Amino acid sequence: MKSPLRPGDPRSLGGYELVARLGEGGMGAVFLGRRADGLQVAVKVIKSEYAHEEEFRGRFRSEVKRASQVPPFCTAAVLDADPEHRTPYLVVEYVDGPSLDEVIQRHGPMSDGQLHSVAVGVATALTAIHGAGVIHRDLKPRNVLLAMGAPKVIDFGIARALEVTSQHTHPDQMVGTVAYMAPERFDGIHREITPAADVFAWGAVIAYAGTGRTPFRADSPVATAARILTQPPDLTGLSGPLADLVALSLAKDPQDRPTAHELLNLLLAQHTGGQVMSPNTLDPRLRRAAEAAQLSGRHVSGGHQGLGTPIPPPKPKNRRLRTATAVTAAAAVLMAGAGLYSRKFGGTEPAAAPQPTASAAAPLPAMPTPGAVLGPWVVDALDRPGQWKNSTDNYGGRCAFTGGALKMTTPDIGIECPGTTQTFAGDQAISATVTVATPTSCATVSFRAAGDGAYWLDLCPATVRIRHQGAVQTTTLGETATDLFAPGQARSVVLTLRGDRASLAVDGAAVLTAGLTDPSLLAGKVAFGVAPVQLDSEPDPSATAVVAHAEIRPIPAAAPAPSASAPTTIKPFTDVRRENAESIVIVHAYTPKSHSMVVEPVLFMSGDEYCKTFALKPSADAPCEREWVTEDSRMTVTLPTSATPKLTSWLDDTERCAGDPVTVGTCKISAEQLAERLTDGALAQVTTKNGVIVAVAEVFTP
C-alpha cells in the first residue's frame, strides 16, 4: 500500500526518484521509485544501524549478487544495488499488486482455483530461487505479491545478511516470522538451514491462504513454536490432493519434505474434483513461468546456501518414513522405496500424558499410548552411560557414573555434563533426584538452551534461583532462601514450564515460580551440571553434585474430548523397563562396554492389523497396504543389558538369517558388529527380564 513520503525520507537515491512509501520492515524502508526512463521500481533502503558494519555490508553484497542470478520465474527481479552507499540499498522490480496477507485479511480464504494458482506460483518461485543456490529464509504471506497473471515472491535470500549479523538483534527479536518457520529454525543460532525450510514455509503460507489461519496457530510465539516442533498441523478447511501436499511439506524432519522442484511437479500433476488440474487451466503467464522453472535444469537443491556457503548434499532418506498424514497417489511417488509407514495422529489433540511424580523414590513414569506424546520424552536412570556420557573438560571438571548415579565434580569452574541432544519446546516438565554434596556446591539445570542464550535453575545449599543468561549478561528472574539442598540431602526436583512461567517443586512442595522473559528462547536443550559457591572460608572452592532418575517430557495444555471415530481401547506401549517380554524398539544407541542401550518402544504390526486397530479404512490410508507398519512412542529410555546378551542379526542375508513371521535376525553376531549395524534409528527385537535386556535381534525391514 502506497503512502506519502515522510519529512525525513530521501527524495532520490542512486539516480532513482523516490515518490512514495511502500512499507517498512526489520531491515529498512521500501520506497516506490522511478528510473530516468520512467520505469517504476521498488527501492529497499537498509537501516543506518546496519550500514556501519563492514561484516553486514560484505554479506549484503554477496547476497545481492546471488539474488540477482535468480531467474524471473514468479519472482521480483533484482535490478540494481549499491552495498557501498552510505545507506545500502537494493532495487527490485515493482509489483503492482496487494500482498497475499492483505488479500486474505480483506476477503478471507481463497477458492480452490485461486489457491491452486498461488500454490503453483510460490512453488515456481522457490524452484527458481533454490536453483540459483539461494534460500529465502523469510517466506510469508507479506512476501507474496499478487500481480496480474502470476504471484511474485519478493525478498528472497536477503534475510540471510541480517540473520548472520545477529549482534544487531535483541533477545526479543528473531529474523523471520515464527508461524512460518520450520522446526529446525528453533535449534539455536548455529543451526543449519537448508532449502527444506522454505518448503515448510510454503506449506504454512498455502494453509493460511486456504483457511485464513496459520496451521500451528497459538496464543503466543512460544506456544506457536511449541506446536511447530511437537504437533501436527491443523489443516481443517483444506481438502483433496493440495491438502496432502501441504501436510507433506510440513513434515517435522526436513528430509521427509519434497524439494521445491518435486513440489512443483506434483502440483502440476494433481487432480481436482476428478478432473486433471493441468497447466492449461492456469493463467498463461503463470503456466509459462512454471514450465520454464521445470525445464530450466536449475532445480537441484544443491550448490550454494546464500553468501557462497555450500548447501550440503541431500542426506539419505530415513529407512522408516514418518509423515503427518497419508499422501496422495502422486505424492506417494516421492516416497517409493520406503520400507515402513509410521502414522502420526493428526486432526485431534493428543491425549494427556501422565504428570511427573515428585516422590523422592522416583517411580517409573507410565508408558504412553499411541499419539499421546506431543514431543520428545526422555527417561534415564543415570546409573550408566546412555543418553548421558562420561566426560572431562580442560579445567579438571568431570562427569562420571558411580554408585548408581551421575556424579558431577569441578575444581573451580562450572561444568555441564553432555546429555540428550533432543530439543524441547513448549510446556514441559524436567524432573530428577538431586544431591548437593558440599557446602560450596550448586547443582544446575540449564533449559531452553539455544545458541548463546539459556535459562538456568541453581540448587544451592542456602538458596534456589532461576536466571536467564544472554550473550552479555545474566539476570536473576526468581530467588528464594532455603536449606532444602543441605549437603548430602537427596531431593526430588520437578521444574515445570508452562507458557512463560517456570515453577519448581521439591519433594512435592512448591518452592519457587518465575517469569521467563526471553521470547527468542522458544525451544532448546536441557543439561545437568554443577558450579561452585564462593564462600569466605573457601577462596578456591570445588563443587560436587549427584543427579539420578532424569525425565524430560512434554505437558499438553489440556486433555481433549475423545474423538467419536477414534479407537477407545488402545493399549500403551510395552514397558520394556519392567516387563518380561519381547518387544520391537527403535535403537538410538548401543554401548556394549557400558552394558547399555537407548531404545524407543514402537508398535509393529501388519498393515491390515494396523488399520483395524486404528479404525482406518483400507481405501483411505496408505499403511493398510503395507507389509509392516510402525507407530513410535517418542519416549527414549536407557536400559541395562546383561553381561552376555544373546545377539543376532540378518547380516544382509535374509534367506539364511531372517526368521518368520516377524523378520528378525537369527544369525549370531558380536556386540561390536551389532552396535555398528544398529544406527540411524534401526529396528530391533529386544527380550527383557525385569528391565534388563537379555537378547537383541536386528529386524529386517524390506
C-alpha positions in Angstrom: 0.0 0.0 0.0 1.4 3.4 -1.0 1.7 6.2 1.4 3.3 9.7 1.1 6.9 10.3 1.9 7.7 11.4 5.4 9.7 14.6 6.2 12.9 12.7 6.9 12.7 10.4 3.9 15.1 10.8 1.0 13.7 12.2 -2.3 16.2 10.4 -4.5 18.8 7.7 -4.2 21.4 6.4 -6.7 19.7 8.1 -9.7 16.2 6.9 -8.7 13.5 9.4 -7.8 11.6 8.3 -4.7 7.9 9.1 -5.0 6.1 7.2 -2.2 6.5 4.8 0.6 5.5 1.1 0.1 6.3 -0.3 3.5 8.7 -0.8 6.3 10.3 -3.9 7.8 13.0 -5.2 10.0 15.8 -4.3 7.6 14.6 -0.9 6.4 12.0 1.0 4.4 10.7 0.3 0.9 10.0 3.1 -1.5 8.3 3.4 -4.9 11.0 4.8 -7.2 11.1 6.0 -10.8 14.0 5.4 -13.1 15.1 8.1 -15.6 13.3 6.3 -18.4 10.1 6.2 -16.4 10.2 2.6 -15.2 8.7 2.1 -11.7 10.9 0.2 -9.3 10.8 -0.8 -5.6 13.8 0.6 -3.6 14.7 -1.1 -0.3 16.9 1.2 1.8 18.7 -0.5 4.6 18.6 0.9 8.1 21.5 3.1 9.1 22.2 1.0 12.2 23.5 -1.8 9.9 25.3 0.4 7.5 28.5 1.0 9.6 29.2 -2.7 10.0 31.6 -4.0 7.4 30.5 -7.6 8.1 27.0 -6.7 7.2 28.0 -4.8 4.0 30.0 -7.8 2.9 27.2 -10.2 3.5 24.7 -7.9 1.9 27.0 -7.5 -1.1 27.2 -11.3 -1.6 23.5 -11.8 -1.0 22.6 -9.2 -3.6 25.0 -10.7 -6.2 23.5 -14.2 -5.7 19.9 -13.0 -5.7 20.5 -11.2 -9.0 21.1 -14.6 -10.5 17.7 -15.9 -9.7 15.7 -16.3 -12.9 12.4 -14.2 -13.0 10.0 -17.2 -12.6 7.4 -15.8 -10.3 10.0 -13.7 -8.5 10.5 -9.9 -8.4 13.8 -9.5 -10.4 16.7 -7.8 -8.7 17.6 -4.8 -10.9 20.3 -2.8 -9.1 22.0 -2.4 -5.7 24.7 -0.3 -4.1 26.2 -2.1 -1.0 28.8 0.7 -0.7 26.4 3.6 -0.4 26.1 5.5 2.9 22.8 3.7 3.4 23.0 0.5 1.3 20.0 -0.1 -1.0 18.5 -2.7 -3.3 16.4 -2.0 -6.4 13.9 -4.7 -7.5 11.1 -5.0 -9.9 8.0 -3.1 -8.8 5.0 -5.4 -8.5 1.7 -3.5 -8.7 -0.5 -5.7 -6.6 -1.5 -6.4 -3.0 0.3 -8.9 -0.8 -1.3 -12.3 -0.1 -1.7 -11.3 3.5 -3.7 -8.2 2.5 -6.0 -10.2 0.3 -6.7 -12.8 2.9 -7.3 -10.1 5.6 -9.8 -8.3 3.3 -11.6 -11.1 1.5 -11.0 -14.3 3.6 -9.7 -17.7 2.4 -9.2 -18.3 -1.3 -11.3 -20.5 -3.5 -9.8 -23.7 -4.9 -8.8 -22.3 -8.3 -7.2 -19.2 -6.7 -5.4 -21.3 -4.1 -4.0 -23.7 -6.7 -2.6 -20.8 -8.7 -0.9 -19.3 -5.6 0.5 -22.7 -4.7 1.9 -23.2 -8.2 3.3 -19.7 -8.3 5.1 -19.8 -5.0 6.5 -23.3 -5.7 7.7 -22.0 -9.1 9.4 -19.1 -7.3 11.1 -21.4 -4.8 12.3 -23.7 -7.7 13.9 -20.7 -9.3 15.4 -19.4 -6.0 16.8 -22.7 -4.9 18.1 -23.4 -8.4 20.3 -20.3 -8.1 21.7 -21.5 -4.8 19.7 -19.1 -2.7 17.5 -19.8 0.4 14.7 -17.4 1.0 14.6 -17.8 4.8 11.6 -15.5 5.3 8.8 -16.7 3.1 5.5 -15.5 4.4 2.2 -14.0 3.0 3.6 -10.5 3.1 6.4 -11.5 0.8 4.0 -12.9 -1.8 2.6 -10.2 -4.1 -0.4 -11.0 -6.3 0.3 -9.4 -9.6 -1.7 -9.8 -12.8 -1.3 -13.3 -14.2 1.1 -14.8 -11.6 2.1 -14.4 -8.0 5.5 -12.8 -7.3 7.8 -13.7 -4.4 10.0 -10.9 -3.0 12.9 -10.5 -0.5 14.4 -13.9 -1.3 17.8 -14.5 0.2 18.2 -11.0 1.7 17.2 -12.1 5.2 20.4 -14.0 5.5 22.5 -10.9 5.6 20.7 -9.7 8.7 20.4 -13.1 10.3 24.1 -13.9 10.4 25.0 -10.5 11.9 22.7 -11.1 14.8 24.5 -8.7 17.1 22.0 -6.2 15.8 19.1 -8.1 17.2 17.8 -8.1 20.7 16.7 -11.1 22.8 13.0 -10.4 21.9 13.7 -10.3 18.1 14.0 -13.1 15.6 14.7 -12.9 11.8 11.6 -14.4 10.3 8.0 -14.9 11.3 7.5 -17.7 13.8 4.3 -19.0 12.3 6.1 -19.8 9.0 9.4 -21.1 10.4 10.4 -24.7 10.1 11.2 -26.8 13.3 14.9 -26.7 12.5 14.9 -22.9 12.8 14.5 -23.2 16.6 17.6 -25.2 17.3 19.8 -22.2 18.1 21.9 -19.5 16.4 24.3 -22.0 14.8 21.6 -24.2 13.2 22.0 -25.5 9.6 19.2 -24.1 7.4 18.5 -25.8 4.1 16.0 -25.2 1.2 13.7 -27.6 3.1 12.9 -24.7 5.5 11.4 -22.8 2.6 9.3 -25.8 1.6 7.9 -25.9 5.1 7.2 -22.2 4.8 5.4 -22.8 1.5 3.1 -25.3 3.3 2.3 -22.8 6.1 1.7 -20.0 3.5 -0.7 -22.1 1.4 -2.5 -23.3 4.5 -3.0 -19.7 5.6 -4.3 -18.7 2.1 -6.8 -21.6 2.1 -8.1 -21.4 5.6 -7.4 -17.8 6.8 -5.2 -19.1 9.7 -1.8 -20.5 10.2 -1.6 -24.2 10.7 0.2 -24.0 14.1 -1.8 -21.0 15.4 -1.4 -20.4 19.1 -1.7 -17.5 21.6 2.0 -16.6 21.7 5.2 -17.1 19.7 6.4 -19.5 22.3 3.3 -21.6 22.0 3.4 -21.4 18.2 6.9 -22.7 18.2 6.0 -25.5 20.5 3.2 -26.6 18.2 5.5 -26.4 15.2 8.0 -28.6 17.0 5.6 -31.1 18.5 2.1 -31.2 17.0 0.6 -32.0 13.6 -0.7 -29.0 11.6 -4.4 -28.0 11.7 -5.4 -28.2 8.1 -9.1 -28.1 8.7 -10.7 -26.4 5.7 -8.2 -27.8 3.2 -9.1 -30.9 1.2 -8.1 -33.0 -1.7 -4.6 -33.5 -3.1 -3.5 -30.0 -2.2 -4.1 -30.6 1.5 -2.0 -33.8 1.2 0.9 -31.9 -0.4 0.7 -29.1 2.3 0.8 -31.8 5.0 3.8 -33.4 3.3 5.7 -30.1 3.1 5.0 -29.5 6.9 6.9 -32.7 7.9 9.0 -32.2 11.1 12.0 -33.9 9.5 13.5 -31.8 6.6 14.4 -35.0 4.8 10.7 -36.0 4.6 9.7 -32.9 2.7 9.8 -32.7 -1.1 12.1 -30.4 -2.9 10.6 -27.3 -4.4 11.0 -28.8 -7.9 9.3 -32.1 -6.8 6.6 -30.0 -5.2 6.0 -28.1 -8.5 5.9 -31.3 -10.5 3.3 -32.7 -8.1 1.2 -29.6 -8.2 1.1 -29.6 -12.0 0.1 -33.3 -12.0 -2.7 -33.0 -9.3 -6.3 -34.0 -9.8 -9.1 -31.8 -8.6 -12.7 -32.9 -8.5 -12.0 -35.9 -10.7 -10.6 -33.6 -13.5 -6.9 -33.2 -14.2 -5.7 -29.9 -13.0 -3.3 -29.4 -15.9 -1.1 -26.4 -16.6 -3.6 -25.4 -19.3 -6.1 -24.4 -16.5 -3.7 -21.8 -15.2 -3.2 -18.3 -16.4 -0.9 -18.5 -19.5 1.7 -16.3 -17.8 1.8 -18.5 -14.8 1.9 -21.6 -16.9 4.9 -20.3 -18.9 6.8 -19.4 -15.7 6.1 -22.8 -14.1 7.1 -24.7 -17.2 10.3 -22.6 -17.6 11.2 -23.4 -14.0 10.5 -27.1 -14.5 12.7 -27.3 -17.6 15.5 -24.9 -16.5 17.7 -27.6 -15.3 18.5 -25.4 -12.2 16.2 -27.2 -9.9 18.6 -29.3 -7.8 18.6 -28.0 -4.2 22.4 -28.1 -4.0 25.2 -25.7 -5.0 25.2 -22.9 -2.5 23.4 -21.6 0.5 23.4 -17.8 0.2 26.7 -15.9 0.8 28.6 -18.6 -1.1 28.1 -21.2 1.8 27.7 -24.6 0.2 24.3 -26.2 0.6 25.0 -29.7 1.9 24.0 -32.6 -0.4 20.8 -34.3 0.4 21.1 -37.0 3.1 19.7 -40.4 2.5 16.1 -40.8 3.4 15.4 -42.5 6.8 14.8 -46.2 6.5 11.4 -45.7 8.1 9.2 -43.0 6.5 7.5 -40.7 9.0 4.7 -38.4 7.8 1.9 -36.5 9.4 -0.8 -37.8 7.0 -1.3 -40.2 4.2 -0.1 -38.7 0.9 -1.9 -38.7 -2.4 -1.1 -41.2 -5.1 1.0 -38.5 -6.9 2.9 -37.6 -3.7 3.5 -41.2 -2.9 5.8 -41.4 -5.9 8.3 -39.4 -3.9 8.2 -42.0 -1.1 8.8 -45.1 -3.2 11.2 -47.5 -1.6 10.3 -46.6 2.0 10.1 -49.9 3.9 7.6 -48.9 6.6 5.0 -46.3 7.3 4.7 -44.6 10.7 1.4 -42.8 11.4 1.4 -39.6 13.4 -2.0 -38.7 14.7 -3.5 -35.6 13.1 -6.7 -33.7 13.4 -7.3 -34.1 17.1 -5.1 -33.1 20.0 -3.2 -36.0 21.6 -4.4 -37.5 24.9 -2.9 -36.1 28.1 0.5 -37.6 29.1 0.9 -38.6 32.8 2.2 -35.9 35.1 5.7 -36.3 36.6 5.9 -37.5 40.2 7.6 -35.5 42.9 8.3 -38.5 45.1 11.9 -39.0 46.3 11.5 -42.6 45.3 11.3 -41.6 41.7 8.9 -44.3 40.5 8.9 -45.1 36.8 6.6 -42.9 34.7 3.7 -44.7 33.0 4.2 -45.7 29.4 2.3 -43.6 26.9 -0.4 -44.7 24.5 -0.1 -44.1 20.7 -0.5 -40.4 19.8 -0.3 -39.3 23.5 3.1 -37.6 23.3 3.5 -34.0 21.9 7.3 -34.0 21.7 10.4 -35.9 22.7 10.1 -37.7 26.1 13.5 -38.7 27.7 13.8 -41.2 30.6 17.2 -42.2 32.0 18.0 -43.6 35.4 21.5 -42.1 35.0 23.1 -45.2 36.5 25.2 -45.9 33.4 26.3 -44.2 30.2 23.4 -44.0 27.7 21.8 -40.7 26.8 24.4 -39.0 29.1 28.1 -39.8 28.8 31.3 -39.9 30.9 33.3 -36.8 30.2 36.1 -34.5 31.4 36.8 -30.9 30.4 40.0 -28.9 30.0 39.7 -27.4 33.5 39.5 -30.6 35.5 35.7 -30.9 35.6 34.4 -34.5 35.4 31.1 -36.3 34.8 31.2 -39.9 35.8 28.7 -42.7 36.6 29.4 -44.1 40.1 27.2 -45.6 42.8 24.2 -45.8 40.5 24.1 -42.1 39.7 25.8 -39.4 37.6 28.4 -37.6 39.8 29.5 -34.1 38.6 32.7 -32.6 40.0 34.7 -29.4 39.2 37.8 -27.9 40.9 36.8 -24.3 40.4 34.5 -23.5 37.4 31.0 -24.6 36.5 30.6 -27.5 34.1 27.7 -29.2 32.2 27.5 -32.9 31.5 26.9 -34.0 27.9 23.4 -35.5 27.7 20.4 -35.8 25.4 20.7 -33.9 22.1 16.9 -33.6 21.9 15.4 -30.1 21.6 12.4 -29.5 23.9 9.7 -26.8 23.4 6.5 -25.5 24.9 5.1 -26.8 28.1 7.4 -29.4 29.7 8.5 -31.0 32.9 12.1 -31.7 33.9 12.5 -34.0 36.9 15.4 -35.7 38.7 16.7 -36.7 42.1 19.4 -34.2 43.0 22.0 -34.3 45.8 24.3 -31.4 46.6 27.5 -32.9 48.1 29.3 -30.0 49.8 28.5 -26.5 51.2 30.4 -25.0 48.2 28.3 -26.7 45.5 25.3 -25.8 43.4 23.6 -28.3 41.2 22.5 -26.7 38.0 19.9 -27.4 35.3 20.0 -25.4 32.0 16.9 -25.4 29.9 15.7 -23.9 26.6 19.4 -23.5 25.9 19.9 -22.4 22.3 23.0 -20.6 20.9 24.3 -18.1 23.4 21.1 -18.0 25.5 19.6 -20.2 28.2 17.6 -20.3 31.4 19.2 -21.8 34.5 18.0 -23.4 37.7 20.5 -23.2 40.5 20.0 -25.6 43.5 22.4 -24.4 46.3 22.7 -25.1 50.0 21.3 -21.7 51.0 19.3 -20.6 48.1 17.4 -21.7 44.9 17.2 -19.4 41.9 16.0 -19.2 38.3 18.0 -17.0 36.0 18.4 -16.0 32.3 21.7 -15.9 30.6 22.2 -14.0 27.4 25.2 -13.3 25.3 26.5 -10.4 27.5 24.7 -10.6 30.9 22.9 -12.8 33.4 19.7 -11.8 35.1 18.1 -13.4 38.1 14.4 -14.0 37.5 13.4 -15.5 40.8 15.2 -16.5 44.0 14.4 -17.8 47.5 16.4 -18.7 50.6 16.1 -22.3 51.6 18.1 -25.1 53.2 16.4 -27.8 51.3 19.6 -28.6 49.5 21.8 -29.0 52.5 24.8 -31.2 51.7 24.0 -34.9 51.5 20.2 -34.5 51.2 18.7 -36.3 48.1 15.8 -34.3 46.8 13.2 -35.0 44.2 13.1 -31.9 41.9 10.4 -31.1 39.3 10.7 -28.0 37.2 7.5 -27.3 35.3 7.4 -24.9 32.3 4.0 -23.6 31.2 3.9 -20.8 28.8 6.2 -18.0 30.1 6.2 -19.3 33.7 8.6 -21.7 35.4 7.6 -23.4 38.7 9.8 -25.5 40.9 8.6 -28.2 43.3 10.9 -30.1 45.7 9.7 -33.3 47.3 6.2 -32.4 46.1 6.1 -28.9 47.7 6.0 -25.7 45.6 9.2 -23.7 46.2 9.7 -21.0 43.5 7.9 -19.5 40.5 9.5 -17.1 38.0 8.5 -15.5 34.7 10.5 -16.4 31.5 11.4 -13.1 29.9 13.2 -14.0 26.6 10.7 -14.8 23.8 13.6 -15.7 21.5 14.2 -18.8 23.6 11.2 -20.7 22.2 12.9 -24.1 22.5 16.2 -25.6 23.4 18.2 -28.3 25.0 18.3 -29.4 28.7 21.5 -30.2 30.6 22.6 -31.0 34.2 25.7 -29.5 35.8 27.5 -28.3 38.9 29.0 -24.9 39.8 31.0 -23.7 42.9 29.6 -21.3 45.5 32.1 -18.6 46.7 32.4 -18.7 50.5 34.8 -16.5 52.6 36.2 -19.7 54.2 36.9 -21.3 50.8 38.6 -18.8 48.4 39.0 -21.5 45.7 36.0 -23.7 46.1 35.4 -27.0 44.4 32.0 -28.4 43.8 30.3 -31.8 43.6 26.7 -32.8 43.0 24.9 -36.0 42.1 21.9 -36.5 39.8 19.7 -39.6 39.1 16.4 -40.6 37.6 16.2 -37.9 34.9 13.0 -37.4 33.0 12.2 -34.6 30.5 8.7 -34.8 28.9 6.1 -32.5 27.2 2.9 -31.5 29.0 -0.3 -31.0 27.0 -2.3 -27.9 27.8 -5.4 -29.9 28.4 -6.8 -33.3 27.6 -9.2 -33.1 24.6 -12.6 -34.7 24.4 -12.3 -38.1 22.8 -13.0 -38.3 19.1 -16.1 -40.2 18.1 -14.1 -42.0 15.4 -11.0 -42.7 17.4 -10.3 -46.1 18.8 -11.2 -46.3 22.5 -9.2 -49.4 23.6 -5.6 -48.6 22.5 -3.1 -50.2 24.8 0.0 -48.4 25.9 3.4 -49.3 24.5 5.2 -52.3 26.1 7.0 -51.2 29.2 10.4 -52.7 28.5 11.8 -51.3 31.8 9.9 -53.7 34.0 8.2 -56.3 31.9 9.5 -59.7 30.9 8.6 -59.6 27.2 9.7 -59.4 23.6 9.2 -56.0 22.0 10.1 -54.2 18.8 12.1 -51.0 19.5 14.0 -48.3 17.7 17.6 -48.4 18.8 19.1 -45.0 19.2 22.4 -46.1 20.8 24.1 -49.4 21.8 27.2 -49.2 24.0 28.4 -52.8 24.7 31.2 -51.6 27.1 28.7 -49.8 29.3 26.1 -52.6 29.0 23.5 -50.1 28.0 21.1 -49.5 25.1 18.9 -46.4 24.3 15.6 -47.6 22.9 12.2 -46.2 21.8 9.3 -48.7 22.1 7.2 -48.9 19.0 4.1 -50.8 17.8 5.0 -53.2 15.0 2.2 -54.9 13.1 0.9 -55.8 9.7 -0.8 -53.1 7.6 -4.2 -54.8 7.9 -3.8 -55.2 11.7 -2.7 -51.6 12.0 -5.8 -50.3 10.1 -8.1 -52.4 12.2 -6.5 -51.2 15.4 -6.8 -47.5 14.5 -10.1 -47.8 12.6 -8.7 -46.8 9.2 -10.4 -47.7 6.0 -8.2 -49.7 3.7 -9.1 -47.5 0.7 -8.3 -44.3 2.6 -4.9 -44.8 4.1 -1.6 -46.0 2.7 -0.5 -48.0 5.7 -3.3 -50.6 5.1 -1.4 -51.8 2.0 2.0 -52.0 3.8 3.5 -55.3 4.8 4.7 -53.9 8.2 3.7 -50.6 9.9 5.2 -48.9 13.0 3.9 -46.4 15.4 6.5 -44.6 17.5 6.2 -43.8 21.2 8.5 -40.8 21.2 9.9 -41.9 24.6 13.6 -42.7 24.6 14.7 -44.9 27.5 18.2 -46.1 28.6 18.1 -49.7 29.6 20.8 -52.0 31.0 21.9 -55.1 29.1 23.1 -58.3 30.6 26.8 -59.1 30.6 26.4 -61.6 27.8 23.2 -60.9 25.9 22.1 -63.2 23.0 22.8 -61.1 19.9 21.5 -62.0 16.4 21.3 -60.3 13.0 20.1 -60.9 9.5 23.6 -60.0 8.2 22.4 -58.9 4.8 21.4 -62.5 4.0 17.7 -62.8 4.6 17.3 -66.2 3.1 19.7 -67.7 5.7 19.4 -65.3 8.7 15.8 -63.9 8.8 13.0 -65.7 10.6 9.3 -65.6 10.3 6.6 -64.4 10.9 8.4 -61.3 12.1 11.6 -60.9 10.1 14.1 -60.8 12.9 17.7 -61.9 12.6 18.7 -65.4 13.6 22.5 -65.4 12.9 24.9 -64.8 15.7 26.8 -61.6 15.7 29.3 -59.9 18.1 28.3 -56.9 20.2 30.7 -54.6 18.4 29.3 -55.6 15.0 25.7 -55.2 16.1 26.5 -51.8 17.6 27.7 -50.7 14.1 24.6 -52.1 12.4 22.1 -50.6 14.8 22.5 -47.0 13.7 20.2 -44.3 12.2 17.1 -45.5 14.1 17.3 -49.2 13.2 14.7 -51.6 14.5 15.4 -54.5 16.8 13.5 -57.0 18.8 14.6 -56.9 22.5 13.9 -59.5 25.1 13.8 -58.1 28.6 13.7 -59.7 32.1 13.0 -57.4 35.0 14.0 -54.4 32.9 17.3 -55.9 31.7 17.9 -56.7 28.0 19.0 -60.3 27.7 18.6 -60.7 23.9 18.7 -58.4 20.9 17.7 -59.4 17.3 18.1 -57.0 14.4 14.8 -56.5 12.5 14.8 -56.8 8.7 12.6 -54.1 7.0 12.2 -54.9 3.3 
